[in-house]
Structures are given as structure tokens and as C-alpha cells.
Amino acid sequence: MLLFFQFISAVEFNVKSSYSQGETIITKVSGNFLTPIAKENVFFYREHVRVPVDYGIAKIDEDYYIYALLVGKSEGNYSISIKDVKYMRGAEVAEDDIVRNFTITKETASFSLNPGFYVASERFYVEVQNLEDNQITVNVKASTVNTSARDILVSSEGTTAKETQISVKSGEIKRIYFNLGDGNPSLEFVELKSGNLTYRLPVYILTSSQTTEEEFKLEPSELILSIPTKSATQRSVYLYNTGNREITNISFSLSEEIKPFVNLSDSHIDKLEAKSNYPIGLSFFSPEEIEISGILKTNINGEYMLYSHISLKFLDDYVSVNESESSSVKTCSELGGRICSSNEKCSQQTLYAKDNVCCLGVCEQTKKKSSAGIIIAILIIFILLVLGVWFYKKKYKRAKKPVDLLKEAKGKKLVAFWARK
């Protein structure tokens, strides 16, 4: 019984026994972890079959927060599993999978929330989607647990307040913006409620001088694609070095699940200069229908590991609808770039951001091709033609016509004839 108690209390991982369709899972994982929990350690299953789920994970203070979107997931038995991490179970080191089961009921949630947590140093927003067939009202309330912490204020229709009501039409996705006041960093919560469904959104507030940007990153961090069978499809994931130093000895690899269906353009590059990016080419192919997911891994000099989660669905007779070669789940401003105007050209290779084609370099003014050259050429041709005509007339206008001997002979005979007469 003592060993059993140690097992169940080693990790606190609270998942509800059931969720409605479309609901967002928000949960906290607490424990004495010897290896950090990364996104590639979290898996979702329906029965015993792995399924792709849009989710995120972040470490806030000493705890981990996980959110998962259940939009599009049908009724059934599911589980969430944390694998390949070491943690303390009493005085022992444990490596067992941490699994929590849950069911998705036939009921539909009032609304979904995305994302399910936030780490913010400035103004931020979350998205809610009305999943009902009628308009709903979402009550939003920001609470500050620590009196010295930065206040969270809901921004709506030009005003800010601690709480407000947001009307959302059926099927509508609406952004709810929040402003931050002055104060110390802390973990606070925002409550969003409609009907019987209440979300408690964790928000870790940084000081305005702190930053959440990392020196190295993969974009997009998650790639979800539908692909036609028997046809090679190419996409790119970008490795960004946003720091001020060059990185070296960079290798790329794929997890075992997706190796038979994905080819890498490169497995290794020697270096990546500061403030630059490198496109990792991916080619997808399957002769038959299959749904599979895995990880693209990037190892930087054996010191840093970056991951991009890849979910693939190969379908017969699938026709893609204007999918970008490389796309990001972030906007151009969030990527630190800018959108060039029609008369500007990016000094570097562009990236398809969430909102537009994004330039991570400098937008340079393009030089318009001048029409002066064409006009000058036309004038020169015209002058040459005029000169040519003038020269021709000057030379040949007064020239005598050549003598026609036959006509001359006939003329002389005619004169002699009339003379005899």
C-alpha cells in the first residue's frame, strides 16, 4: 500500500473523466521531474491508436501546463500519455509512462478556447469559438491573486475592465484582448464562462523588460497536412537563429513513425549565421491512405534540441486548396518580420506567416523600369527614318531617268516618215 501510495502521488496530473466535444483540455502536471517534459513527450490516443491533436505545453514556475483542443474529435475513449521522462517516485527514479484516461461524450461544448494558457509580457489575446447553433454570451473575468502583480484588464470596444461580457455568434471565432498594467511577474488566472462551461486560463505575466523569445526555433512548430496519395508533396520547416552568435554542427532527423513517409533534404549543416534562417526541405509520399504523426528533430551542437510536430493524413483523390509551401502558426509581427508593400522586395527569403508573406530581412524599394529608354529609342528610330527619306530624295530627286533606246529608235522612224510625206 505504501508503494501504491508513492506511485499515485509521485506526479499530480489532473484530467477530468469526461469532456464534451470541442472542449479545450487545460491541466497542470506537477512532480519532481529529472528530465523536462517537452512537446514531443506528450501523446494522445483513441483507444490504442495514436491521434493528432492540436496542443501546447509550457513550464511555468515548477509546474507544467498542457492544453489540448478537442474540436473535431468524435465521441469515444481517449487517453493522454507523457513518455520518456524521468521523475522521482519516493526515493527511486521512475521512467514509467504517465497516462490519464478520459472520454469524449456525445454532448457539444458551448465554446472552445485557444490557447489554454499564456506567457505574456505585453498585450495578448485568446480566441473563443461558439460551438452552439445560437448566439452565446461569454463572461470574462480577470483576477489578480498577488496584489503587487501586474493587473490583467479585458479590452473590449475601446474600454478596459476587470470583467466584461462578450457576445459570440454561432460558429464565430472571436479574439478577446487583454492589457497588462504595472507590477511584478506572477501567475494569474482569467475566467471565461458560458452556460455550464467554465475555463480557468493560466496566465504567467512577465515584466515588460522580460522576453519570451528564444535564440533558436523551428517554424512552424507544428505541421498538420492533408496530402494526396501516390503524389510527392514538398513543404519546408525553417530553423531560425535569432541570436547574435553563429551556431554550428546542426543535424536533422525524423522519428521512427514517419521515416517511411518523409524524406529530408538535408541531415546536417555546418553552421547557421546570426540573424538568419535555414529551410529544411520535407518531401511526403505514401502509396495508400494512412494517418500518421511524428517529430522532426534538430540537434544544435549536442547542446540544444528543437522539435516540430508533424501530423499527416494521406487521402485518395485529395485536392489541396492553396496550401503554402511553408506556413507559420504565428503572424509576421510575432515572427519579428514585416510585410513588404507591392513596390518593395525582401532582402532575404520570405516565409509564409499566419497573416501574409513575411520578410525577415529588410524591405527594399524596387527600382521601376523607366520608360525614358524606350522613348529615346523610338525617337532615334524616327530621326533615322526621316534622315533616310531626306537622303534618298536629295540624292535621287534630280537624277535623269535612264534612256530607253527602243523608244528613241521608234521616235526617229516616225520623224523620217512624216518628213517624206
C-alpha positions as CSV (number, residue, x, y, z in Angstrom):
1,M,0.0,0.0,0.0
2,L,2.9,2.3,0.7
3,L,4.4,1.6,-2.8
4,F,1.0,2.2,-4.3
5,F,0.6,5.5,-2.5
6,Q,4.0,6.6,-3.7
7,F,3.1,5.7,-7.3
8,I,-0.1,7.7,-7.3
9,S,1.3,10.7,-5.5
10,A,4.6,10.9,-7.4
11,V,3.0,13.0,-10.2
12,E,0.0,15.2,-9.9
13,F,-1.8,15.1,-13.3
14,N,-5.4,16.0,-13.0
15,V,-7.5,15.2,-16.1
16,K,-11.3,15.2,-15.9
17,S,-13.0,11.8,-16.5
18,S,-15.0,13.2,-19.4
19,Y,-15.1,16.2,-21.8
20,S,-17.7,17.5,-24.2
21,Q,-17.0,17.5,-28.0
22,G,-15.0,20.6,-28.9
23,E,-14.0,21.4,-25.3
24,T,-10.4,22.5,-24.5
25,I,-8.5,20.5,-22.0
26,I,-6.5,22.6,-19.6
27,T,-4.4,20.7,-17.0
28,K,-1.4,21.0,-14.7
29,V,1.4,18.4,-14.2
30,S,3.4,18.6,-11.0
31,G,6.2,16.4,-9.8
32,N,9.9,16.1,-9.2
33,F,11.0,15.7,-12.8
34,L,14.6,14.9,-13.5
35,T,14.2,15.5,-17.3
36,P,12.0,18.3,-18.6
37,I,8.7,17.5,-20.3
38,A,8.8,18.7,-23.9
39,K,6.1,18.7,-26.6
40,E,7.5,15.5,-28.2
41,N,6.9,13.7,-24.9
42,V,3.1,14.2,-25.0
43,F,0.9,11.8,-27.0
44,F,-2.8,11.4,-27.5
45,Y,-4.7,8.1,-28.2
46,R,-8.1,7.0,-29.1
47,E,-8.4,3.5,-27.6
48,H,-4.9,2.3,-28.6
49,V,-4.5,4.3,-31.8
50,R,-2.5,7.5,-31.7
51,V,-4.4,10.5,-33.0
52,P,-3.3,14.0,-33.9
53,V,-4.4,16.8,-31.5
54,D,-3.6,20.5,-31.5
55,Y,-2.0,21.0,-28.2
56,G,0.7,23.0,-26.3
57,I,2.9,22.7,-23.3
58,A,4.8,25.2,-21.2
59,K,6.7,25.2,-17.9
60,I,5.5,27.9,-15.5
61,D,7.5,28.1,-12.3
62,E,8.0,24.5,-11.2
63,D,4.8,23.1,-12.9
64,Y,3.9,22.1,-16.4
65,Y,0.7,23.2,-18.1
66,I,-0.8,21.4,-21.0
67,Y,-3.8,22.4,-23.2
68,A,-5.4,20.3,-25.9
69,L,-8.2,21.3,-28.4
70,L,-10.8,18.6,-28.8
71,V,-12.5,20.4,-31.8
72,G,-13.2,17.7,-34.5
73,K,-12.8,14.8,-32.1
74,S,-15.8,12.4,-32.0
75,E,-17.3,10.5,-29.1
76,G,-15.2,7.8,-27.6
77,N,-12.5,6.7,-25.1
78,Y,-9.2,8.6,-25.2
79,S,-6.0,9.0,-23.2
80,I,-3.2,11.4,-22.8
81,S,0.3,10.0,-22.2
82,I,3.6,11.5,-21.1
83,K,6.5,9.3,-22.2
84,D,10.3,9.1,-21.9
85,V,10.7,11.3,-18.9
86,K,12.4,10.6,-15.6
87,Y,10.9,11.7,-12.3
88,M,11.2,10.8,-8.6
89,R,8.9,8.3,-7.1
90,G,9.8,8.5,-3.4
91,A,13.5,7.7,-3.3
92,E,13.5,5.9,-6.6
93,V,13.9,7.2,-10.2
94,A,10.9,6.3,-12.3
95,E,10.5,6.2,-16.1
96,D,7.0,4.7,-16.4
97,D,4.6,6.3,-18.8
98,I,2.3,8.8,-17.1
99,V,-1.2,8.1,-18.5
100,R,-4.6,9.6,-17.9
101,N,-7.8,8.3,-19.5
102,F,-10.8,10.3,-20.4
103,T,-13.9,10.1,-22.6
104,I,-15.4,12.5,-25.1
105,T,-19.2,12.4,-24.7
106,K,-21.9,12.9,-27.3
107,E,-22.6,16.4,-25.9
108,T,-21.1,19.5,-27.5
109,A,-19.3,22.2,-25.5
110,S,-20.6,25.7,-25.6
111,F,-17.3,27.1,-26.8
112,S,-13.7,26.3,-27.3
113,L,-10.7,28.3,-26.1
114,N,-7.3,28.7,-27.8
115,P,-4.7,28.7,-26.4
116,G,-5.3,27.1,-23.0
117,F,-2.5,29.1,-21.2
118,Y,-0.4,32.2,-21.9
119,V,3.0,33.5,-21.1
120,A,2.8,37.3,-21.7
121,S,4.9,40.4,-21.2
122,E,2.6,42.7,-23.1
123,R,-0.9,42.9,-24.7
124,F,-2.2,39.5,-25.7
125,Y,-5.4,37.8,-26.9
126,V,-7.1,34.4,-26.8
127,E,-9.6,33.0,-29.3
128,V,-13.1,31.6,-28.4
129,Q,-15.3,29.8,-30.9
130,N,-19.0,29.4,-30.4
131,L,-19.8,25.7,-31.0
132,E,-23.6,26.1,-30.4
133,D,-26.2,26.8,-33.1
134,N,-27.2,30.1,-31.4
135,Q,-25.5,33.2,-30.1
136,I,-23.9,32.9,-26.7
137,T,-22.5,35.3,-24.1
138,V,-19.1,34.7,-22.7
139,N,-18.4,36.2,-19.3
140,V,-14.8,37.2,-18.9
141,K,-13.2,37.9,-15.5
142,A,-9.6,38.6,-14.8
143,S,-8.4,38.0,-11.3
144,T,-5.1,39.1,-9.6
145,V,-4.1,36.8,-6.8
146,N,-0.9,38.8,-5.9
147,T,-1.7,42.4,-5.1
148,S,1.8,43.5,-6.3
149,A,1.4,41.8,-9.6
150,R,0.6,43.4,-12.9
151,D,-3.1,43.8,-13.4
152,I,-4.9,42.0,-16.3
153,L,-7.6,44.1,-17.9
154,V,-10.1,42.9,-20.5
155,S,-10.0,45.2,-23.6
156,S,-13.4,45.5,-25.3
157,E,-14.9,48.2,-27.6
158,G,-12.2,50.7,-26.6
159,T,-12.6,50.3,-22.8
160,T,-10.7,48.2,-20.3
161,A,-12.1,46.5,-17.2
162,K,-11.6,43.6,-14.8
163,E,-14.6,41.8,-16.2
164,T,-16.9,42.1,-19.2
165,Q,-19.4,40.2,-21.4
166,I,-18.6,39.2,-25.0
167,S,-21.3,38.2,-27.5
168,V,-20.3,35.5,-29.9
169,K,-22.4,34.4,-32.9
170,S,-22.9,30.7,-33.8
171,G,-19.7,29.3,-35.3
172,E,-17.9,32.7,-34.9
173,I,-14.2,32.8,-33.7
174,K,-13.7,35.9,-31.7
175,R,-10.5,37.3,-30.2
176,I,-10.6,38.7,-26.7
177,Y,-7.7,41.1,-26.0
178,F,-6.1,41.8,-22.6
179,N,-3.9,44.7,-21.5
180,L,-1.3,44.4,-18.7
181,G,-0.7,47.0,-16.0
182,D,2.5,47.7,-14.0
183,G,3.8,45.4,-11.3
184,N,5.8,42.2,-10.6
185,P,5.7,39.0,-12.6
186,S,3.3,36.3,-11.3
187,L,0.9,33.6,-12.2
188,E,-2.6,34.8,-12.6
189,F,-5.9,33.4,-14.0
190,V,-8.6,34.6,-16.3
191,E,-12.1,33.0,-16.0
192,L,-14.2,32.6,-19.2
193,K,-17.7,31.2,-18.7
194,S,-20.8,30.5,-20.7
195,G,-23.6,28.3,-19.6
196,N,-22.3,25.4,-17.6
197,L,-18.8,25.5,-19.0
198,T,-16.0,27.5,-17.3
199,Y,-12.4,27.7,-18.3
200,R,-9.7,28.9,-15.9
201,L,-7.0,30.2,-18.1
202,P,-3.5,30.4,-16.5
203,V,-1.5,33.5,-17.5
204,Y,2.1,33.8,-16.4
205,I,2.8,37.6,-16.5
206,L,6.4,38.7,-17.1
207,T,7.8,42.2,-16.5
208,S,7.7,44.4,-19.6
209,S,11.5,44.1,-19.8
210,Q,11.5,40.3,-19.9
211,T,11.2,38.4,-23.2
212,T,9.8,35.0,-24.2
213,E,11.9,34.9,-27.4
214,E,14.4,32.1,-27.7
215,E,17.6,32.3,-29.8
216,F,16.8,29.2,-31.8
217,K,13.4,28.0,-33.0
218,L,11.7,25.9,-35.6
219,E,8.8,27.3,-37.5
220,P,6.2,26.1,-37.8
221,S,6.5,24.1,-34.5
222,E,3.5,22.0,-35.7
223,L,2.7,21.0,-39.2
224,I,-0.7,19.4,-39.9
225,L,-1.2,18.4,-43.5
226,S,-3.7,16.5,-45.7
227,I,-1.8,15.0,-48.7
228,P,-2.9,13.1,-51.8
229,T,-1.7,9.5,-52.0
230,K,0.8,8.5,-54.8
231,S,2.0,12.0,-55.2
232,A,5.1,13.6,-53.7
233,T,4.4,16.8,-51.8
234,Q,7.0,19.2,-50.6
235,R,7.0,21.6,-47.6
236,S,9.6,23.4,-45.6
237,V,10.2,23.9,-41.9
238,Y,12.5,26.8,-41.0
239,L,15.3,26.8,-38.5
240,Y,15.8,30.4,-37.1
241,N,18.9,31.7,-35.4
242,T,17.6,34.9,-33.9
243,G,20.6,35.3,-31.6
244,N,23.8,37.3,-32.1
245,R,26.1,34.4,-32.5
246,E,26.7,31.8,-35.1
247,I,25.6,28.2,-34.4
248,T,27.5,25.2,-35.7
249,N,27.2,21.4,-36.1
250,I,23.5,21.2,-36.8
251,S,21.8,17.9,-37.6
252,F,18.2,17.0,-38.6
253,S,16.4,13.7,-38.1
254,L,12.9,12.2,-38.1
255,S,11.2,10.0,-35.5
256,E,10.7,6.3,-36.5
257,E,6.9,6.7,-37.1
258,I,7.2,9.0,-40.0
259,K,10.5,7.9,-41.6
260,P,8.9,5.7,-44.2
261,F,6.7,8.6,-45.4
262,V,9.0,11.6,-45.2
263,N,12.4,12.4,-46.8
264,L,14.7,15.2,-45.6
265,S,16.5,17.5,-48.0
266,D,19.5,17.7,-45.5
267,S,20.6,15.7,-42.5
268,H,23.4,18.1,-41.5
269,I,24.6,21.6,-42.0
270,D,27.9,23.0,-40.7
271,K,26.7,26.4,-39.5
272,L,24.0,29.0,-39.4
273,E,24.9,32.6,-39.1
274,A,23.3,35.0,-36.6
275,K,20.0,36.6,-37.5
276,S,19.4,34.2,-40.3
277,N,17.3,31.1,-41.1
278,Y,17.6,27.8,-43.0
279,P,14.8,26.0,-44.8
280,I,14.6,22.2,-44.0
281,G,13.0,20.6,-47.1
282,L,10.5,17.8,-46.4
283,S,9.0,15.5,-49.1
284,F,6.0,13.4,-48.2
285,F,4.8,10.3,-50.0
286,S,2.5,7.3,-49.4
287,P,1.1,4.8,-51.9
288,E,-2.0,4.3,-49.7
289,E,-4.3,6.1,-47.3
290,I,-2.9,6.4,-43.8
291,E,-2.9,8.8,-40.9
292,I,0.4,9.2,-39.1
293,S,2.3,11.7,-36.9
294,G,5.9,12.1,-35.7
295,I,8.6,14.5,-34.9
296,L,11.3,16.5,-36.8
297,K,14.3,16.8,-34.5
298,T,17.0,19.4,-34.7
299,N,20.2,19.0,-32.7
300,I,22.4,22.0,-32.3
301,N,26.0,21.0,-31.5
302,G,24.7,18.5,-29.0
303,E,23.6,21.3,-26.6
304,Y,20.1,22.2,-27.8
305,M,17.2,20.1,-29.2
306,L,14.4,21.6,-31.1
307,Y,11.2,19.8,-32.3
308,S,8.5,20.3,-34.8
309,H,5.5,18.0,-34.6
310,I,4.2,16.6,-37.9
311,S,0.8,15.2,-38.4
312,L,0.0,13.7,-41.9
313,K,-3.2,12.4,-43.4
314,F,-2.8,10.7,-46.8
315,L,-6.0,10.6,-48.8
316,D,-7.0,9.2,-52.1
317,D,-8.1,11.8,-54.7
318,Y,-7.4,14.6,-52.3
319,V,-7.0,18.1,-53.9
320,S,-5.1,20.7,-51.9
321,V,-6.7,24.1,-51.6
322,N,-3.9,26.8,-52.0
323,E,-1.7,25.4,-49.3
324,S,1.5,27.4,-48.8
325,E,4.8,25.7,-49.2
326,S,5.8,26.8,-45.7
327,S,3.5,28.3,-43.2
328,S,3.7,29.5,-39.7
329,V,1.2,29.5,-36.9
330,K,2.4,33.0,-35.9
331,T,1.7,36.3,-37.5
332,C,4.5,38.2,-39.2
333,S,4.9,40.7,-36.3
334,E,5.1,37.8,-33.9
335,L,7.9,36.3,-36.0
336,G,9.8,39.7,-35.8
337,G,9.3,40.4,-39.5
338,R,7.4,42.8,-41.7
339,I,5.1,42.6,-44.7
340,C,6.6,44.3,-47.7
341,S,4.4,46.5,-49.9
342,S,3.9,45.9,-53.6
343,N,6.8,48.2,-54.6
344,E,9.2,46.6,-52.1
345,K,11.3,43.5,-52.3
346,C,12.6,41.4,-49.3
347,S,16.4,41.2,-49.0
348,Q,16.1,37.6,-47.7
349,Q,14.0,34.5,-48.4
350,T,10.4,35.1,-47.4
351,L,8.2,32.9,-45.1
352,Y,4.5,32.4,-45.3
353,A,3.4,33.7,-41.9
354,K,-0.1,33.3,-40.5
355,D,-1.3,36.6,-41.8
356,N,0.8,37.2,-45.0
357,V,4.1,36.6,-46.8
358,C,6.6,37.7,-44.1
359,C,10.0,39.3,-44.7
360,L,12.6,38.5,-42.1
361,G,15.1,40.8,-43.7
362,V,14.8,44.3,-45.0
363,C,12.1,45.5,-47.3
364,E,13.9,47.3,-50.1
365,Q,12.4,49.8,-52.6
366,T,12.3,48.2,-56.0
367,K,13.5,50.3,-59.0
368,K,10.8,50.8,-61.5
369,K,11.9,50.3,-65.1
370,S,12.0,53.8,-66.7
371,S,10.1,54.4,-69.9
372,A,12.7,57.1,-70.9
373,G,14.9,54.5,-72.6
374,I,12.0,53.3,-74.7
375,I,11.0,56.9,-75.7
376,I,14.6,57.7,-76.6
377,A,14.9,54.6,-78.8
378,I,11.7,55.4,-80.6
379,L,12.9,59.0,-81.2
380,I,16.3,57.7,-82.6
381,I,14.5,55.3,-85.0
382,F,12.1,58.1,-86.1
383,I,15.1,60.5,-86.7
384,L,16.9,57.9,-88.7
385,L,13.9,57.2,-90.8
386,V,13.5,60.9,-91.5
387,L,17.1,61.3,-92.4
388,G,16.9,58.2,-94.6
389,V,14.0,59.7,-96.6
390,W,15.7,63.1,-96.8
391,F,18.9,61.5,-98.1
392,Y,17.1,59.4,-100.6
393,K,15.3,62.4,-102.1
394,K,18.4,64.5,-102.0
395,K,20.4,62.0,-104.0
396,Y,17.9,60.7,-106.5
397,K,15.4,63.5,-107.0
398,R,17.4,65.3,-109.8
399,A,18.8,62.2,-111.3
400,K,17.9,61.6,-115.0
401,K,15.8,58.8,-116.0
402,P,17.7,56.1,-118.0
403,V,17.3,56.4,-121.9
404,D,15.0,53.8,-123.5
405,L,16.8,53.0,-126.8
406,L,13.7,51.3,-128.3
407,K,11.6,54.3,-127.7
408,E,14.3,56.6,-129.2
409,A,14.5,54.4,-132.4
410,K,10.7,54.4,-132.8
411,G,10.7,58.2,-132.5
412,K,13.3,58.7,-135.2
413,K,11.5,56.4,-137.6
414,L,8.3,58.4,-137.0
415,V,10.0,61.8,-137.8
416,A,11.5,60.4,-141.0
417,F,8.1,59.1,-142.1
418,W,6.5,62.5,-141.8
419,A,9.4,64.2,-143.5
420,R,8.9,62.1,-146.6
421,K,5.2,62.9,-146.6
